[in-house]
Structures are given as structure tokens and as C-alpha cells.
């Protein structure tokens, strides 16, 4: 059995211990100790502590019955060892976990919403509460109450009680064969069975900030930060706002309105630009059409272009397809690969998809489309061959 110091004193950063058992497996050493300050990974939903044993990094910590296993990648010869935890990581987890209890209590007391799940992640913490919908006003009320309790600096108590003394309905979290239950109590405000590490006073949480909330199955997931995480979040957001205010030559409080104005102006410019592009495509299309050569009553536009997007050519081809008896073959010699687009006018009875399938069986070419328009790509060395094959096959099918 391993004595767990983190239950008695979560603020203990170092201690000595004895190795009771050592196993070597998969190039790692698994140590069972007579005592520890290392909290095991995801015990009660809380991530493990980080730290060292004799200045060797602890890679993992997990429960094994009544014992706690510590995993390292170097052998430790002495039975008497020194344990040291990463205090910043431990205190962060204490802030997040106690903050979770407090926030859950606020949602329950204000809206009768139970917490049915929670998770402490690397970037944020979340709880799932039994509300299918929640408003922004309700979120702000819960956040305000939680921070008022933090400012009031209530005591956070930790003690063991018998299962029979446990208040309903919180005992559904507890295994049926567990008689002695550890309870975390926020001085009469909240009373929750828990095996995690917690601060001694709510003031040590510092701050709770709800970042977001969203529907999760039939419940609502509340995403939030506590303590140093919340302060860091405020810090970078404050810097971003100040930088944006300077960039926009605006008061920080006026940034949103200024950005909305830019958005409306952008929409207007995009609409105007769309109309100008349409006129440009019509102008280019007419120019291409006039350059086309007529053979057997069919006008052929065959062009090799550079530094032109396939999207632009697609728009020109679509515009020209309303004319009669027209075949368009475009080759775009843009590095490193070459693209092509082949299209026919609406009045021609010609399946370009079948022609493309026939060509793709003879040379390496990628692409697709439909009976009216095909586009794709090929290597530059095959470009001339592909163009000639399209031209030849189209003429053959039209004559047929």
C-alpha cells in the first residue's frame, strides 16, 4: 500500500520515500513506493502530476490497487529516494479542479443543473450540465456568482465520512463497495465526493472565466479557465485588442463597429468586383471567339495561355457556350503542371466525358467533368499530344 501525501497536504512539493517494488518492462522501470506526493493520472478525472525522482523525470503515474506506480526510463539503485513535483503544474490542476467544483455548484444553485461530466485538458476545462439550452445571460450570472465566492475567500475543506452519512443525490459517483468517502466541501456552499487535489481557500482560484458553451448531446458543455490560465487568456487577448486598436487607429471599445463597417465595405467591393470580372470575361470571351477558326461549320477556339487561373477560363467558357456550334480547347502552361479545359456549346450533341475516357486510356492524364465540359491536368511533355488527341477525337465524333 502506498501512503498518499497529496490527500493530507496537496501543498507538499518534496518528500523522501522507499522503493517497495521495482519491475523492468519495455525499457522502463515501474516503481511502487511506500509513500508518494505524485497524483496518479486521471484518478477522479484529474491529470497526473509531473516531476522527478532523484532528478529523473517521471514519465507516468498510475494506480495499481492500493499502490501507486511511478514510471521512469533510468534505473534507480538506491531504495531511499527523493520525490519532487512540478509545483506550477500541481497548483494549476488544483485551481482548475476546485474551480470546477465551484462553477458546478453555481449552475446547480442558480438553475438546478447537475454536472454529469468534466475534463481538465491542457488548454481548458469543461463541464457538462443537465441543461439542453442555456442563455448568455444565465452564463454571465453563474460566472458572476462563482467569482463573488472566489473573492469572499471561503474555506475549502477535505475530510472522510462513512457512506451512510453521504448526502443525496451525490453518491451515484461512488463505487458500491466503497464505505469511506472523501468529500470536498466549500464551506457549506458545495459538498462533493472527490479524490482530487484542491486549494485550501476559494481565493486561491483567482478567477473563473467562461470561454464558450455549446450543446453536447442532450446537455450543455461549459468551457472555462481558472486561475493562471484565465489570467494568461486575458493577457494575450488584451494585447491583441490593443494591437488591433493601434492598427485601426481606433479606441479599443470601437473596434467591433469599425470591423463591421469594413465588412460591409468589403461586401460592396466584392459585388462591384464581381460585376467588373463578368464584364472582363465577356470582353476576353468575345476576343477569343473572334480569333476562332471555322472548320466544317464548327468554330474552334484553341488557345495556350500562361498565368491564367482555370477558374477564369471556366467562366469564359461558360459565357461562350451560349453561342452556336463552338468548341473551346484551352491549355494553361502554369508551372509545375499544365492544366486544360475543353468545352462545347449548348447546341452541339457531343459527349466530352466519353472522349476524355478514351484519351485517358492512351496517355497519362488526370481530370473529369461532364458531357459538356472537361478539365484536368497532365505533364507538360504530354500537353501537345493531349491537345491534338482532343482535337482529332472531337472532329471525328462531330463528323460521325
N, C-alpha and C positions, 0 to 999 in steps of 0.2 A: 504494500500500500504506500502511496506517495502522499505526504502531507502537503496540502495546497496553501501556500502562504498568501496567494492572491485573494483568498476568501477573508483571511484575517486582516491583512493590510495590503490593499492594492497599490499603495504608495511606495512599497519596498522595492528598491531598484537593484540591490545586490544581496547575495547571501551565499554561504557555503553549503555544500551538500555532499552526500556519499553516493557512489555508484553501487546499486544493489545488483544490477544485471547488465551485461553487455553482449550484444549479438552483432555479427558482421554479415551483411546481406547486400548484394547488388552494389558493391563498392561503397557502402555506407555503414556507419556504426549506429546501432539503436541502443540508447541508454535509458535504463529505468533507475530513478533516483529515490532516495528516502524522503526528499522534500524538494519543492520547486517554487519558483516565482513565475514560471512561464505558463501563460494561459494556453490551453490546447485549442487547436484550430476548429472553428465552427461549433464549439461546445455552446449550446444555447443560442446559436446563430451569430456568435461573435468571432471574428478572425483571430488567429493566433498572435501571440507576442513574438517580436523579433529580438535578437540579442546574441550573446556569446556564452560559451562555456570554456573557461581558460583561454579566452580571446579567440576561440574558434567559432566561426559563425554557425548558429543553429539553423538548419535548413527546414526543419518541420517539427511540430509538437502535436501529439495526438493522444487521446485517451485509450487505455488498454485495461478494461475492467476497473479496478481500484487504483491502477498505476497510471503514470504519465510518461510517455515515451518521447525522448529528445533525439533528433536525428542530426548527425554531423558526418562530414566526409573525411575526417582525420582521426586517427586513434589517440585516445587519451589514456596515458599509462597510469596516472595516479588515481586512487579511489576517492580521495578528497579533492573536490573541485570548487571553482568559483563561478557562480551564475551571475550574469549581468544582462538586464533587459534594456531595450531601446526605450527610454522613458518618453520621448516625444511621441512615439507610436502608441505606447500604452495609454498616455493621457488623452491622446486624440480618440482612441477607442472608448475610453471612459466618458468623454464628453458626448460622443455620438450615442452611446448606449443609454446613458442617463437622460439625454435629450429626447431619445425615442420614447422612454417611459413617460416623460413629462408631456410631450406632444400628444401621445396616445390618450393620456388622461384628460387632456383638454378637449379632444374630439369627443370623448365619451361623456364628459360632464356637460358640454355645450349642446351636443347633438345626438347623444345616446348611440354613438357609433363605436363599435368594438374594433380593436385591432386584431386581425386574423393572420397577419404575416408581416415580417420585417426583414430587412437585409442591410448590413453595413458593407458598402463597397469601397473601393479605393478612392472614388471621386465624390460619392454622395451616399446618403442613407435614404431608405424609403420604408413606408408602412402601407399596408393595405387595410382599409377600413370598410366597415359594412354600410356603405352608402353608395347607391348606384349613381347618384348625381350630387354635386356639391357646387355652390356658387362661389365666386370670388370674394364676396362679402363674408361668407362663412369661413373661408380660408383665412382672411385677414383677422377675424375675431379670434380664431384658435391660435394664430401666431401671436397676436397681441397678448392674450391671456398667458401663453407659455412664457413670453419674455417678461411679463409682470411677475410671475412666480420666480423666474431666474433672478430678477432684481431684488426680490424680497429675501433671497438667500435662505430658503428653507433647508432644514437638515435632511440628508438622505441616509436612512437607516438600513442596516443589513442584519438579519437575525434568522435563526432556525426555529421553526414551530412544528408541532405534530400535525399530520394530515387532517385530523379531526377538527383542528382549530382553523383550517384554511377557509377563508370566506368564499362563498359562491359569487359568480359562476366561474372563477378563475382557475379552478382545479382541473379543467379539461386539458390543460397543457402537461399535467403531471402524470408520469407512469403509475399504473395502478398499484404496483408493488412497492412504491417509494413512500415510506412512512414519515421521514423527516424532510421537511421542505424549507429551502432557503427563500426568504422573502426580502424584496427591496421595497422600502416604504419611503415616500416623500412626505414626511412629517404630517400624516393624516390626510393628505390630498390624493395620494395614489398608493396602491397596495398590490404588488405583482410578484408572483413566484418567478425567480430568475437566478441563474448561476453565473452571470457575467460580472465584470468589474465595473465599479461605479465611483463617481466623485462623492465626497462627504457632504457637500452643500451645493444647492442649485446654482449659486452664484458662480461656481467654477465652470459651469457650462458656457458661460459668457454670453452667448447669443444663439437664437434659433431663427433661421431664415428658410421659408418655404420657397423653393425654386419653381416648382411646377406640380400639376396634378392632372391625372388622366384616368379614364375609365379602364378598369382591368377586370375582365370577365364581368361578373355582376357587382363588382365593388369599385372602389376608387383608390388609386395608388397616389400617395402623397410623397413627393421627392423633396428632401430638405438637407440643410447643412447645419452643423453645430460648431460652436467654439471657434478654434483657429481656422477651420475650413470656411466658415461663414465670413470671417474677417478677411481671409485671402480672396474670397469671391468678391467681396465689396471692394477690396483694394484694386484688383485688375479692372473691374467694371468702372470704377471711378476714374482710373487712368484713361480708359478707352473713351469715356464720355468727355473728359477734359480735352483729349487729343482731337476728338471729332468736333468739339465746340470751337477749338482754335482753327481747325481746317475749314470749317464752315463760317468762321467769323461770326459766331453766334453765342448767345447766352446758353449754358448747358440745359436750362429748362425749356428753351425754344427749339432744341434740336429736332424733336419729333415733328413739329409743324413744318420746319424747314425741309426735312426729308420728304414729308408728304407732298410739299409743293414741288420738289424736284421730281418726284414720282409722276405727278400729274403732267409736268412739263415733258418728261421722258415719253409718256404715252402719246402726247400730242406730236412730238418729234418723230416717234416711230411710225405713227399713222401717216404723217407727211412724207417720211422717207419711203414708206411702202408705196405710196402713190407715185413718187418720183422713180422708184425702181421699176414699177409697172410701165411707166412711160419709156424708160430706158430700154427695157426688154422689148417693147413694141418697136422701138426705133431700130435696135440691133436685129430683131427678127425680120423686119422689112428689108433691111440691108442684106441679110443672109439670103432671103427669099429672092431678091433681085439678082444676086450672084449665082443662083442655082442654074443648073443645066438641064434642059428638057430632052429626054430620050423616050421614044415610043409613047409620047403623050404624057409621060410622068416627069415631074420636076424633081431633080436630085440636088440636095444640099449636102456637100461633103466637105467638112472643114476640120483642119488640125489647128487646135488652139493651145495657148500656154498661159499659165497663171490665171485661169478662169475656173470657178468652182462648178462642180457637177450640178449643184442646186440652181445656179444661174442658168445653165444650159437647159436644165429640165423645165424651167419657167418659160424660156424662149420657145422650146419645142412644143410645150403645151399651148402656147399662144398661136403658133403657126399651124398646129394640127387642125384648126378650124378652116383652113384653106383647102382647096381641092387638089387631088392627085399629087401628093407630096411625100417624098421620102427624105428623112433627115439622118445623116450619119456624122457624129461628132467624135473627135479623138482629142483628149486632153493630155498633153505631154507634160504632166507635172511630176517632178521627182519625188520619191524614188520609183514610183509605179505609174503606169499610164491607165487612164480611165476612158471609158467610151460610153456613148449613149446613142441608141438607134430608135427612131420613132417613125410612125406613119400617120398620114392624115385620117380623119374620121371616115372618109368616104371609101377608102381602099379596103378590099376584102383580103387581108393578108395576116397570117399568124406569125408574128415575130418570135414568139416563145418557142415554136417548133423549129424555126430556123436556128435560133440560138442553141437549142438542144442538139441539133445536128452538127453545128460547128464545134461545140464543146466536146464532142466525141473524137474530134480530129486534132485539136490543139488544146493546150492548157489555158483555159480562160475561166474567170470567175464572174458570176453575175446572176441576174434574174429579173423578173418583171412580169409582164402580161402580154397578151396578143398584140397590143398597140405600141408598147414602149419597153425596151430592154436597156439596162445599164449594168456596168460591171468594170472589171479591171483585168489587165494582163501585163506581162513583162514587156518592156519597151522593144525588145528584139522581135516579138511576135506581133507587134502592133500593125505593121504594114500588111502582114499576111492575113490577120483577122479582118482588117478593113476590106481587103479585096474579096475575102470569102463572103462577108456580109453582102457586099455589093453584087457579087455574082449570084448568090443564092436568092436574093430579093428579085433580081431581074428574071431569073429562071421561073420563080413562083408566079410572078406577075404575068409572064407570057403564057404560063400554063393555065 
